[in-house]
Amino acid sequence: MKLVQVLKTQHTNGTVRVTGTVEYDDGVLEDYWFELPESYTPSSSGNPWLAILLPLAATVGEDLHIPLQVDPALLRGAESVVRLWAYWRKEMHLVNITTGPLEARPFTERTTASFFSAGVDSTFTVLRRPDVKNWITVQGFDMPITKNEAFKHHCERLSAIAAHYQACFIPVRTNIRETRWKKAHWELFAFGPALAAVGLMFEDHFHEILLPASCDYSSLDPWGSHPLSDPLFSTVHTKIIHEGTAYSRTEKIEYLSRDKRALNELHVCFRGEDANGQDNKNCCRCEKCYRTMIALDLFGKLDDAVLFDRSKYQIDRISKIYMGHDIDEVFFLHLHTTALERGRSDIADQISVAMRRSRKIRKLAKFAKLPMVWRPAQALTKHMLRDALK
Ligand SMILES: [Zn+2]
C-alpha cells in the first residue's frame, strides 16, 4: 500500500482536516482523515502516516510506501516494531518500508502532551505529571466517529476539567476505524500506533507525547500499547513515552481518588449506554465499570464518584463478572489482594468465584472452535454467559 497524497483543508468550525489518500495493493483508494484545532499546525511529514498505516500493512502483508520526508529514528523503530509483532503473533507479516527523504524535522518547542479521556490511566498520568499542560482526546477511537452529540458533551466536560488544572484541552477527530484500517486488531496491535500517529500530527508542537499505560509490569503480555512497542514510534525530536507501567490499576484508583475533582469526573466505560461504543456515561453494567466500582468501594470512595450509579452496584453480582482476557484477571487479582488487606472477605470471595467461572468459560470457548464439539461447546458457553457482566 502507499500514501498517494495528503491534503489540508480549513473548516469553518475552527478545525483543520488533514486527509491522506491511501492506495492498497488491489488498487482501491481510501481517505484517512484527522481533524485538529486550527491553532495547531499539523505535521506535513510522513511520520504520522507511517505510524498509522504500519499495523494495517503488517496485518494484511502489504509493503508500505510513504513518499514524504520521514524521520530516520522512526523508520528504524518501525522496522523493529513489525519484527516484535511477528514475534508476538505468527499471523503478522514483516513488511518492507520505503519512504521519501530520511530527515529529522527542525524543532524548537520543548513541551509535553498527554492523551486524556478522564479514565483511570490518563487521569492518574496527568495528576502525577502536573507539569504536563496539553491534554489530547480523540473521537474515532473508543468513541465512535458517529457519536457527535456524545463527543460534544464529553468535550465540554473534559475541557472544564483541563481548565481546572490549568491545562490546554485538544480535541481530535479521525475516521480511521471506519476504513480498511479496522482489519488491524485494535487491542492486540493497533491502538498504540494510532495514539502515536495522532501525537505525531502535533510533532511541530510537542517534544514528548505520553501514552498512559493500560497494564503494569505484572501483566505485560503482548498488547496494542506496550512499553516495548510505543517508544519505537518516537522521532529524533518527539519521544513517544509509555507512561505509568510501574503502577497497578488499583494503585492508580487509590491515588486519583484522593483528588475530589478527578474522582467526580472519572469516566471509564467504553461500552456506552447503548452497548454500542463509548459515550459520555459509565454504563455501570460492564466488567470495566464494575471493577472500577469495586476498587472505589474498597477505598471508601464510591459514593463520591458521581458518574457511577451506586444503585447498580451489588456485591453479590461480582461473581457474575466475566474476565475475557488474562489481562483482566490480573486486574482482579490486585483487587482480591486489596479486598483481603482491607478486611472485605465478602468482595474477595465473590472475586474468587468470578475468576474460577471465567477460567472455565475461557477454556470452553477454545472447544467452541474445534470440529465435532463446537456446537455443544458454543451452546454451553452462551448459556454460562447469559447473565454475565462483561
Ligand atoms: Zn461500562
Boltz pocket constraint, residues with backbone or C-beta under 6 A from the ligand:
constraints:
  - pocket:
      binder: B
      contacts: [[A, 268], [A, 269], [A, 270], [A, 271], [A, 272], [A, 281], [A, 282], [A, 283], [A, 284], [A, 285], [A, 286], [A, 287], [A, 288], [A, 289], [A, 290]]
      max_distance: 6.0
